[in-house]
């Protein structure tokens, strides 16, 4: 399948359309985001209680425990990949003016597409692990050991450890890799969820499409950082005002007022993030398979 090269300003367009899609179709988009948020929280239910128990029991967090908790979270995360695809299908149907319902994010499971999508998620996970390992070995960084020490010192309220050797270079390479993965994951997930491509075909399209569009991806990344800074400033102001308002009545009221704000922000992040991914894919890889997928979703 052909992948197209877009100009630098395409990054602005992807973000603008990603923000717009949720407000044009709030019911299916934000409704689907609620289901997706609940699903994404499940892996954390394994990792966080383990770390919380160790912290309060005064036991150090070892590599073995960390790896087991991460492995459990990652395995559960694979089961969520079909929901990511289903959410893209909901966005596609809404954009095309077809019937779109929030619960349609579960369609890949109903239609037997889950095994293929889970296989795709496993391939992406292995790619992450391999590239991360290569970066750590190439830079001579002791990043895993430092991270484990950081978690243990954080649990005991000690000052964080000094940054390890090769930390700066490792972070620079991870940043470049993250920029590439932003386009790669958007395009490959769109191809397998909407373009009906096979796992390896979708991965190949994602890699080629991301390489062709590194400049607009860089513009998108910079725009996202600026937008997030603005959102963070507004969020801090709103939270402080709500907290002060709640304190005038009761300490519990502060939590009652602030928690919905955080939940609303998370839902907005999900809607915008997947909206950007959808329009990035659509702009780079075209519309060949999307219409058929959206039609089957509507049915």
PyMOL commands that set and color helices and strands:
alter all, ss='L'
color gray80, all
select helices_A, chain A and resi 10-24+26-57+63-95+102-110+114-139+143-155+167-193+199-212+214-249+251-285+290-298
alter helices_A, ss='H'
color red, helices_A
deselect
rebuild
show_as cartoon
